[in-house]
Amino acid sequence: MDNFKAFGAGLSSLGAQITPFASRTFQYTKEQLGQSDDKTELPPDYIDLEKRVDALKQAHQKMLSVTTQYSHESYDYPPNIKETFQDLGRTVSEKVNLLGTATTPAEAQAALTAPPSAKPQPKTFNHAIARASLASSQTLHQQHTGAGEDPLATALEKYALAMERVGESRLSQDAQIQSRFLAGWNTTLNTNIMFATRARKNVEKSRLNLDAIKSSAKGMTWKLPSGGQDPTAPPQQQHELSPEAQEEIEKAEDEFVTQTEEAVSVMKNVLDTPEPLRNLAELIAAQMEYHKKSYEILSELAPLVENLQVEQEVSS
């Protein structure tokens, strides 16, 4: 007998959970079909907040769809380049040091194809230029038969070292952007804005529940016309509600107000936080540092190459 009572209580509990959901679903369907004229309107200020949060979400999604590329090392690596495992085995700096100790063409070739000492070298455009420049430099050196060094070969080697430094600076920029911009914007999108979305769903749920209760209460108070009224005329709605129905409506209204106020608070917090702007400033700072470093590296290199050019012109 006790088991039967427990089973009955379980069914009652389940029914209590299903009924509000079914009522909200029915109310939502009526609204979509245009059969509900008493939809509770949300405050204009609330609607404005929703629009602003939606705009913020779209801005985050759009920016992240592009800037996420900073998480992929090879985003600027040309797809037509065919580099071998040996090409990627050592850094350009390591190869230049090994070449500096080579005394024969065979030793120079061995330096270029030395087994890797660490992980494969980065696949960035700058690193690829550096490797191509060093390989081109060695090709010219090996075929140079005149006195001294081939000036173009010397310039290409210096350019290779500079490009490798630029490439390392780019990787440093990417790491800063990942930690200081992408992480923050992903958190805003997937946490803060998600909380706002959840709060808005709670408002919509409470609003549908309120309107469903109102509709049900009004429906229960309909009564057929009497006396000399036309029996085929539509039923007239009685404006007076029972105390129970009025209490249920007031309870639903309180819940709706509570959820709306909570959502307003959450959305304002999302919109007022300076974190996205701070993250954007970090993105700009990382880019600025990278371009500044690149400028400094190339500024050091340019006069060296120009001097080699002038010396070759004078000697020719």
C-alpha positions as a Markdown table, in Angstrom:
| # | Residue | x | y | z |
|---|---|---|---|---|
| 1 | Met | 0.0 | 0.0 | 0.0 |
| 2 | Asp | 2.8 | 2.4 | 0.9 |
| 3 | Asn | 4.5 | 1.5 | -2.4 |
| 4 | Phe | 1.3 | 2.3 | -4.2 |
| 5 | Lys | 1.1 | 5.7 | -2.5 |
| 6 | Ala | 4.7 | 6.5 | -3.3 |
| 7 | Phe | 4.1 | 5.6 | -6.9 |
| 8 | Gly | 1.0 | 7.8 | -7.0 |
| 9 | Ala | 3.0 | 10.7 | -5.5 |
| 10 | Gly | 5.7 | 10.2 | -8.1 |
| 11 | Leu | 3.1 | 10.4 | -10.9 |
| 12 | Ser | 1.7 | 13.6 | -9.3 |
| 13 | Ser | 5.1 | 15.1 | -9.2 |
| 14 | Leu | 5.8 | 14.2 | -12.8 |
| 15 | Gly | 2.5 | 15.7 | -13.8 |
| 16 | Ala | 3.3 | 18.9 | -12.0 |
| 17 | Gln | 6.5 | 19.1 | -14.0 |
| 18 | Ile | 5.0 | 18.3 | -17.4 |
| 19 | Thr | 1.9 | 20.5 | -17.1 |
| 20 | Pro | 3.7 | 23.9 | -16.9 |
| 21 | Phe | 5.9 | 22.9 | -19.8 |
| 22 | Ala | 2.9 | 21.7 | -21.9 |
| 23 | Ser | 1.1 | 25.0 | -21.0 |
| 24 | Arg | 4.0 | 27.1 | -22.2 |
| 25 | Thr | 4.4 | 25.1 | -25.3 |
| 26 | Phe | 0.7 | 25.5 | -26.1 |
| 27 | Gln | 0.9 | 29.2 | -25.4 |
| 28 | Tyr | 4.0 | 29.6 | -27.6 |
| 29 | Thr | 2.2 | 27.7 | -30.5 |
| 30 | Lys | -0.8 | 29.9 | -30.2 |
| 31 | Glu | 1.4 | 33.0 | -30.4 |
| 32 | Gln | 3.2 | 31.7 | -33.5 |
| 33 | Leu | -0.1 | 31.0 | -35.2 |
| 34 | Gly | -1.4 | 34.5 | -34.3 |
| 35 | Gln | -4.2 | 33.2 | -32.1 |
| 36 | Ser | -3.1 | 35.0 | -28.9 |
| 37 | Asp | -4.1 | 38.6 | -28.4 |
| 38 | Asp | -3.0 | 39.0 | -24.8 |
| 39 | Lys | 0.7 | 38.6 | -25.0 |
| 40 | Thr | 2.5 | 40.3 | -22.1 |
| 41 | Glu | 4.8 | 42.9 | -23.6 |
| 42 | Leu | 8.4 | 43.3 | -22.4 |
| 43 | Pro | 9.6 | 46.8 | -21.3 |
| 44 | Pro | 11.2 | 48.9 | -24.1 |
| 45 | Asp | 14.4 | 49.2 | -22.1 |
| 46 | Tyr | 14.6 | 45.5 | -21.7 |
| 47 | Ile | 14.2 | 45.0 | -25.5 |
| 48 | Asp | 16.9 | 47.6 | -26.1 |
| 49 | Leu | 19.2 | 45.6 | -23.8 |
| 50 | Glu | 18.5 | 42.4 | -25.7 |
| 51 | Lys | 19.4 | 44.1 | -29.0 |
| 52 | Arg | 22.6 | 45.4 | -27.6 |
| 53 | Val | 23.6 | 42.0 | -26.2 |
| 54 | Asp | 22.8 | 40.4 | -29.6 |
| 55 | Ala | 25.0 | 43.0 | -31.3 |
| 56 | Leu | 27.8 | 42.3 | -28.8 |
| 57 | Lys | 27.5 | 38.6 | -29.5 |
| 58 | Gln | 27.6 | 39.1 | -33.3 |
| 59 | Ala | 30.7 | 41.3 | -32.9 |
| 60 | His | 32.5 | 38.6 | -30.9 |
| 61 | Gln | 31.6 | 35.9 | -33.3 |
| 62 | Lys | 32.7 | 37.9 | -36.3 |
| 63 | Met | 36.0 | 38.9 | -34.8 |
| 64 | Leu | 36.8 | 35.5 | -33.5 |
| 65 | Ser | 36.0 | 33.9 | -36.8 |
| 66 | Val | 39.0 | 35.8 | -38.2 |
| 67 | Thr | 41.4 | 36.3 | -35.3 |
| 68 | Thr | 41.3 | 32.6 | -34.3 |
| 69 | Gln | 43.8 | 32.2 | -37.1 |
| 70 | Tyr | 46.4 | 33.5 | -34.7 |
| 71 | Ser | 46.1 | 30.1 | -33.0 |
| 72 | His | 47.4 | 28.3 | -36.2 |
| 73 | Glu | 51.1 | 28.6 | -36.6 |
| 74 | Ser | 51.0 | 28.2 | -40.4 |
| 75 | Tyr | 48.3 | 30.7 | -41.2 |
| 76 | Asp | 50.6 | 32.6 | -43.6 |
| 77 | Tyr | 52.7 | 29.6 | -44.8 |
| 78 | Pro | 52.4 | 29.4 | -48.6 |
| 79 | Pro | 50.7 | 26.1 | -49.7 |
| 80 | Asn | 52.9 | 25.8 | -52.8 |
| 81 | Ile | 56.1 | 25.5 | -50.8 |
| 82 | Lys | 57.6 | 22.0 | -50.8 |
| 83 | Glu | 60.0 | 21.8 | -47.8 |
| 84 | Thr | 61.6 | 18.5 | -46.7 |
| 85 | Phe | 62.2 | 17.1 | -43.2 |
| 86 | Gln | 65.8 | 18.2 | -43.6 |
| 87 | Asp | 64.8 | 21.7 | -44.5 |
| 88 | Leu | 62.8 | 22.0 | -41.3 |
| 89 | Gly | 65.4 | 20.1 | -39.1 |
| 90 | Arg | 67.5 | 23.0 | -37.8 |
| 91 | Thr | 67.1 | 26.7 | -37.4 |
| 92 | Val | 68.7 | 29.1 | -39.9 |
| 93 | Ser | 70.9 | 30.4 | -37.1 |
| 94 | Glu | 72.1 | 26.9 | -36.3 |
| 95 | Lys | 72.9 | 26.2 | -39.9 |
| 96 | Val | 74.8 | 29.5 | -40.3 |
| 97 | Asn | 76.9 | 28.5 | -37.3 |
| 98 | Leu | 77.6 | 25.1 | -38.7 |
| 99 | Leu | 78.4 | 26.6 | -42.1 |
| 100 | Gly | 80.9 | 29.0 | -40.4 |
| 101 | Thr | 83.0 | 26.0 | -39.4 |
| 102 | Ala | 82.8 | 24.2 | -42.7 |
| 103 | Thr | 86.1 | 24.2 | -44.8 |
| 104 | Thr | 85.0 | 22.2 | -47.8 |
| 105 | Pro | 81.8 | 22.1 | -50.0 |
| 106 | Ala | 81.1 | 18.6 | -48.6 |
| 107 | Glu | 81.1 | 20.0 | -45.0 |
| 108 | Ala | 79.0 | 22.9 | -46.1 |
| 109 | Gln | 76.4 | 20.5 | -47.6 |
| 110 | Ala | 76.5 | 18.4 | -44.4 |
| 111 | Ala | 75.8 | 21.5 | -42.4 |
| 112 | Leu | 72.7 | 22.2 | -44.4 |
| 113 | Thr | 71.4 | 18.7 | -44.0 |
| 114 | Ala | 72.5 | 18.1 | -40.4 |
| 115 | Pro | 70.0 | 16.0 | -38.4 |
| 116 | Pro | 67.5 | 18.0 | -36.3 |
| 117 | Ser | 68.5 | 19.0 | -32.8 |
| 118 | Ala | 65.0 | 19.8 | -31.6 |
| 119 | Lys | 61.4 | 19.9 | -32.9 |
| 120 | Pro | 60.8 | 20.8 | -36.5 |
| 121 | Gln | 61.1 | 24.5 | -37.4 |
| 122 | Pro | 58.1 | 26.7 | -37.6 |
| 123 | Lys | 56.0 | 26.8 | -40.8 |
| 124 | Thr | 55.6 | 30.6 | -41.1 |
| 125 | Phe | 56.1 | 32.7 | -44.2 |
| 126 | Asn | 59.0 | 34.5 | -42.6 |
| 127 | His | 60.7 | 31.3 | -41.6 |
| 128 | Ala | 60.1 | 29.9 | -45.1 |
| 129 | Ile | 61.8 | 33.0 | -46.6 |
| 130 | Ala | 64.7 | 32.6 | -44.2 |
| 131 | Arg | 65.2 | 29.0 | -45.2 |
| 132 | Ala | 65.0 | 29.8 | -48.9 |
| 133 | Ser | 67.4 | 32.7 | -48.6 |
| 134 | Leu | 70.0 | 30.6 | -46.8 |
| 135 | Ala | 69.7 | 27.8 | -49.3 |
| 136 | Ser | 70.0 | 30.3 | -52.2 |
| 137 | Ser | 73.0 | 31.9 | -50.5 |
| 138 | Gln | 74.8 | 28.5 | -50.2 |
| 139 | Thr | 74.0 | 27.7 | -53.9 |
| 140 | Leu | 75.8 | 30.9 | -54.9 |
| 141 | His | 78.7 | 30.4 | -52.5 |
| 142 | Gln | 79.3 | 26.9 | -53.9 |
| 143 | Gln | 79.5 | 28.2 | -57.4 |
| 144 | His | 81.5 | 31.3 | -56.6 |
| 145 | Thr | 85.1 | 31.1 | -58.0 |
| 146 | Gly | 86.3 | 34.7 | -57.7 |
| 147 | Ala | 88.2 | 36.4 | -54.9 |
| 148 | Gly | 86.4 | 37.0 | -51.7 |
| 149 | Glu | 82.8 | 36.2 | -51.1 |
| 150 | Asp | 79.9 | 36.6 | -53.5 |
| 151 | Pro | 78.1 | 39.8 | -52.3 |
| 152 | Leu | 74.6 | 38.5 | -53.2 |
| 153 | Ala | 75.3 | 35.3 | -51.3 |
| 154 | Thr | 76.4 | 37.3 | -48.3 |
| 155 | Ala | 73.4 | 39.5 | -48.4 |
| 156 | Leu | 71.0 | 36.6 | -48.7 |
| 157 | Glu | 72.6 | 35.0 | -45.6 |
| 158 | Lys | 72.1 | 38.1 | -43.6 |
| 159 | Tyr | 68.6 | 38.4 | -44.9 |
| 160 | Ala | 67.9 | 34.8 | -43.9 |
| 161 | Leu | 69.0 | 35.5 | -40.3 |
| 162 | Ala | 66.8 | 38.7 | -40.2 |
| 163 | Met | 63.8 | 36.9 | -41.6 |
| 164 | Glu | 64.1 | 34.2 | -39.0 |
| 165 | Arg | 64.1 | 36.9 | -36.2 |
| 166 | Val | 61.0 | 38.4 | -37.8 |
| 167 | Gly | 59.4 | 35.0 | -37.8 |
| 168 | Glu | 60.2 | 34.5 | -34.2 |
| 169 | Ser | 58.7 | 37.9 | -33.4 |
| 170 | Arg | 55.6 | 36.9 | -35.2 |
| 171 | Leu | 55.3 | 33.7 | -33.1 |
| 172 | Ser | 55.7 | 35.8 | -30.0 |
| 173 | Gln | 52.9 | 38.1 | -31.2 |
| 174 | Asp | 50.6 | 35.2 | -31.8 |
| 175 | Ala | 51.2 | 33.8 | -28.3 |
| 176 | Gln | 50.4 | 37.1 | -26.8 |
| 177 | Ile | 47.2 | 37.4 | -28.9 |
| 178 | Gln | 46.1 | 33.9 | -27.9 |
| 179 | Ser | 46.5 | 34.6 | -24.2 |
| 180 | Arg | 45.5 | 38.2 | -23.9 |
| 181 | Phe | 42.8 | 38.6 | -26.6 |
| 182 | Leu | 41.4 | 35.3 | -27.9 |
| 183 | Ala | 41.1 | 33.8 | -24.4 |
| 184 | Gly | 39.2 | 36.9 | -23.1 |
| 185 | Trp | 36.9 | 37.2 | -26.0 |
| 186 | Asn | 36.1 | 33.5 | -26.0 |
| 187 | Thr | 35.3 | 33.8 | -22.3 |
| 188 | Thr | 33.0 | 36.7 | -22.9 |
| 189 | Leu | 31.2 | 34.9 | -25.7 |
| 190 | Asn | 31.0 | 31.5 | -24.1 |
| 191 | Thr | 30.4 | 32.5 | -20.5 |
| 192 | Asn | 29.2 | 36.0 | -20.0 |
| 193 | Ile | 27.0 | 36.3 | -23.0 |
| 194 | Met | 25.8 | 32.7 | -22.5 |
| 195 | Phe | 24.7 | 33.7 | -18.9 |
| 196 | Ala | 22.7 | 36.6 | -20.5 |
| 197 | Thr | 21.2 | 34.2 | -23.0 |
| 198 | Arg | 20.1 | 31.9 | -20.2 |
| 199 | Ala | 18.6 | 34.7 | -18.2 |
| 200 | Arg | 16.7 | 35.9 | -21.3 |
| 201 | Lys | 15.3 | 32.3 | -21.8 |
| 202 | Asn | 14.1 | 32.3 | -18.2 |
| 203 | Val | 12.3 | 35.6 | -18.8 |
| 204 | Glu | 10.6 | 34.1 | -21.9 |
| 205 | Lys | 9.7 | 31.0 | -20.0 |
| 206 | Ser | 8.1 | 33.0 | -17.2 |
| 207 | Arg | 6.3 | 35.2 | -19.7 |
| 208 | Leu | 4.8 | 32.2 | -21.5 |
| 209 | Asn | 3.9 | 30.7 | -18.2 |
| 210 | Leu | 2.1 | 33.9 | -17.1 |
| 211 | Asp | 0.2 | 34.3 | -20.3 |
| 212 | Ala | -0.7 | 30.6 | -20.3 |
| 213 | Ile | -2.1 | 31.0 | -16.7 |
| 214 | Lys | -4.0 | 34.1 | -17.7 |
| 215 | Ser | -5.5 | 32.4 | -20.8 |
| 216 | Ser | -6.5 | 29.4 | -18.8 |
| 217 | Ala | -8.1 | 31.5 | -16.0 |
| 218 | Lys | -10.1 | 33.5 | -18.5 |
| 219 | Gly | -11.1 | 30.3 | -20.3 |
| 220 | Met | -12.4 | 28.8 | -17.0 |
| 221 | Thr | -14.6 | 31.7 | -16.3 |
| 222 | Trp | -16.4 | 31.7 | -19.6 |
| 223 | Lys | -20.2 | 31.1 | -19.3 |
| 224 | Leu | -23.0 | 30.5 | -21.8 |
| 225 | Pro | -25.4 | 33.4 | -22.4 |
| 226 | Ser | -28.8 | 33.2 | -20.7 |
| 227 | Gly | -32.2 | 34.8 | -21.0 |
| 228 | Gly | -33.0 | 36.4 | -24.3 |
| 229 | Gln | -29.5 | 36.3 | -25.7 |
| 230 | Asp | -28.8 | 34.4 | -28.9 |
| 231 | Pro | -27.6 | 30.9 | -27.9 |
| 232 | Thr | -25.4 | 30.7 | -31.0 |
| 233 | Ala | -23.4 | 33.8 | -30.1 |
| 234 | Pro | -19.9 | 33.4 | -28.8 |
| 235 | Pro | -19.5 | 33.1 | -25.0 |
| 236 | Gln | -19.0 | 36.3 | -23.1 |
| 237 | Gln | -15.9 | 36.4 | -20.9 |
| 238 | Gln | -16.5 | 37.1 | -17.2 |
| 239 | His | -14.1 | 39.7 | -15.9 |
| 240 | Glu | -14.2 | 38.5 | -12.4 |
| 241 | Leu | -11.6 | 35.8 | -11.5 |
| 242 | Ser | -11.8 | 33.4 | -8.7 |
| 243 | Pro | -9.5 | 34.1 | -5.8 |
| 244 | Glu | -7.5 | 31.0 | -6.6 |
| 245 | Ala | -7.0 | 32.1 | -10.2 |
| 246 | Gln | -6.1 | 35.7 | -9.2 |
| 247 | Glu | -3.6 | 34.3 | -6.7 |
| 248 | Glu | -2.0 | 32.1 | -9.4 |
| 249 | Ile | -1.8 | 35.0 | -11.8 |
| 250 | Glu | -0.2 | 37.3 | -9.3 |
| 251 | Lys | 2.4 | 34.6 | -8.4 |
| 252 | Ala | 3.2 | 34.2 | -12.1 |
| 253 | Glu | 3.5 | 37.9 | -12.5 |
| 254 | Asp | 5.9 | 38.1 | -9.5 |
| 255 | Glu | 8.0 | 35.4 | -11.1 |
| 256 | Phe | 8.0 | 37.2 | -14.4 |
| 257 | Val | 9.1 | 40.5 | -12.8 |
| 258 | Thr | 11.8 | 38.7 | -10.8 |
| 259 | Gln | 13.2 | 37.0 | -13.9 |
| 260 | Thr | 13.1 | 40.2 | -15.9 |
| 261 | Glu | 15.0 | 42.1 | -13.3 |
| 262 | Glu | 17.6 | 39.4 | -13.0 |
| 263 | Ala | 18.0 | 39.4 | -16.8 |
| 264 | Val | 18.3 | 43.2 | -16.9 |
| 265 | Ser | 21.1 | 43.0 | -14.3 |
| 266 | Val | 23.0 | 40.2 | -16.1 |
| 267 | Met | 22.7 | 42.0 | -19.5 |
| 268 | Lys | 23.9 | 45.3 | -18.0 |
| 269 | Asn | 26.9 | 43.6 | -16.5 |
| 270 | Val | 27.8 | 42.0 | -19.8 |
| 271 | Leu | 27.5 | 45.3 | -21.7 |
| 272 | Asp | 29.2 | 47.5 | -19.0 |
| 273 | Thr | 32.3 | 45.3 | -18.5 |
| 274 | Pro | 35.5 | 46.9 | -20.0 |
| 275 | Glu | 37.1 | 43.5 | -20.5 |
| 276 | Pro | 36.5 | 43.2 | -24.3 |
| 277 | Leu | 37.9 | 46.7 | -24.8 |
| 278 | Arg | 40.9 | 45.8 | -22.6 |
| 279 | Asn | 41.4 | 42.6 | -24.6 |
| 280 | Leu | 41.3 | 44.6 | -27.9 |
| 281 | Ala | 43.9 | 47.0 | -26.6 |
| 282 | Glu | 46.1 | 43.9 | -25.9 |
| 283 | Leu | 45.6 | 42.7 | -29.4 |
| 284 | Ile | 46.7 | 46.1 | -30.8 |
| 285 | Ala | 49.7 | 46.2 | -28.4 |
| 286 | Ala | 50.9 | 42.7 | -29.6 |
| 287 | Gln | 50.6 | 43.7 | -33.2 |
| 288 | Met | 52.3 | 47.0 | -32.6 |
| 289 | Glu | 55.2 | 45.3 | -30.8 |
| 290 | Tyr | 55.6 | 42.8 | -33.6 |
| 291 | His | 55.7 | 45.4 | -36.4 |
| 292 | Lys | 58.0 | 47.6 | -34.3 |
| 293 | Lys | 60.4 | 44.7 | -33.8 |
| 294 | Ser | 60.2 | 43.8 | -37.5 |
| 295 | Tyr | 61.0 | 47.4 | -38.5 |
| 296 | Glu | 64.0 | 47.4 | -36.1 |
| 297 | Ile | 65.4 | 44.2 | -37.6 |
| 298 | Leu | 65.0 | 45.3 | -41.2 |
| 299 | Ser | 66.4 | 48.7 | -40.3 |
| 300 | Glu | 69.6 | 47.0 | -39.1 |
| 301 | Leu | 69.7 | 44.9 | -42.2 |
| 302 | Ala | 69.0 | 47.5 | -44.9 |
| 303 | Pro | 72.2 | 49.5 | -44.7 |
| 304 | Leu | 74.3 | 46.3 | -44.7 |
| 305 | Val | 72.8 | 45.2 | -47.9 |
| 306 | Glu | 73.1 | 48.7 | -49.4 |
| 307 | Asn | 76.8 | 48.7 | -48.6 |
| 308 | Leu | 77.3 | 45.4 | -50.3 |
| 309 | Gln | 75.5 | 46.8 | -53.3 |
| 310 | Val | 77.6 | 49.9 | -53.4 |
| 311 | Glu | 80.9 | 47.9 | -53.0 |
| 312 | Gln | 79.9 | 45.7 | -55.9 |
| 313 | Glu | 79.1 | 48.7 | -58.1 |
| 314 | Val | 82.4 | 50.3 | -57.3 |
| 315 | Ser | 84.4 | 47.1 | -58.0 |
| 316 | Ser | 82.6 | 46.3 | -61.3 |
